[in-house]
């Protein structure tokens, strides 16, 4: 039995560049963490716009549980990048 196909996630936000990194160090010299478009969109909707996970799920076309899983992973990546001085590289394709 094969896994259920991945649901398309609607993402309205755009990337502000290619990466977010500490100043003064070239990107090639930093550990790079991939942040996917759906992760950035979930963060934008819940943390920036103040939507509930339920509202964000409706906007993205996925369940509240899916938004919760996406946000948990995205917040972990952001915390790691900020505390360890790593780069967040924005990836257009979904994981």
C-alpha positions in Angstrom: 0.0 0.0 0.0 1.5 3.3 -1.1 1.3 6.5 1.0 -1.4 9.1 0.4 -0.3 11.7 -2.2 0.8 15.0 -0.8 -1.8 17.8 -0.8 -1.0 21.0 -2.7 -0.4 23.9 -0.3 -1.4 27.3 -1.3 1.3 29.9 -0.6 0.6 33.6 -1.2 3.7 35.1 0.3 6.9 35.7 -1.6 10.6 35.3 -0.6 12.4 38.5 0.3 15.6 37.2 -1.2 17.5 33.9 -1.6 18.7 33.5 2.0 18.8 35.1 5.4 22.2 34.9 7.0 24.6 36.5 9.5 26.3 39.6 8.1 30.0 39.6 7.3 30.3 35.9 6.4 29.9 34.6 2.8 27.0 32.2 2.3 29.4 29.5 1.1 31.2 29.5 4.5 28.0 29.0 6.5 26.0 25.9 7.3 22.8 26.2 5.3 19.4 25.2 6.5 16.6 24.9 3.9 13.4 26.7 4.7 10.6 25.7 2.2 7.9 28.0 0.9 5.1 26.3 2.8 7.1 26.6 6.1 7.6 30.4 5.5 4.0 30.8 4.6 2.8 29.0 7.8 5.1 31.2 9.8 3.9 34.3 8.0 0.2 33.5 8.6 0.4 32.4 12.2 3.3 34.4 13.7 3.2 37.6 11.6 -0.5 38.0 10.7 -1.7 36.4 13.9 -4.0 33.8 12.4 -4.9 30.6 14.3 -3.5 27.4 12.9 -7.1 26.5 11.9 -7.4 29.8 9.9 -3.9 29.3 8.4 -4.9 25.8 7.4 -8.0 27.0 5.6 -5.9 29.6 3.8 -3.3 27.1 2.7 -5.7 24.4 1.9 -4.5 21.9 4.5 -5.6 20.7 8.0 -4.8 22.4 11.3 -2.6 19.4 12.2 -0.6 19.9 9.0 0.0 23.5 9.8 1.1 22.6 13.3 3.6 20.1 12.0 4.9 22.6 9.4 5.3 25.4 12.0 7.0 23.2 14.5 9.7 22.2 12.0 10.0 25.8 10.7 10.4 27.2 14.2 13.1 24.6 15.0 15.0 25.5 11.9 14.8 29.3 12.6 15.9 28.8 16.2 18.9 26.7 15.1 19.9 29.2 12.5 19.7 32.2 14.8 21.4 30.6 17.8 24.2 28.8 15.9 24.8 31.6 13.3 23.7 29.5 10.3 22.0 30.6 7.1 18.3 30.1 6.2 18.1 29.3 2.5 14.7 29.8 0.9 13.7 26.8 -1.3 10.8 27.1 -3.8 10.0 23.4 -4.0 8.1 21.7 -1.2 9.6 19.0 1.0 
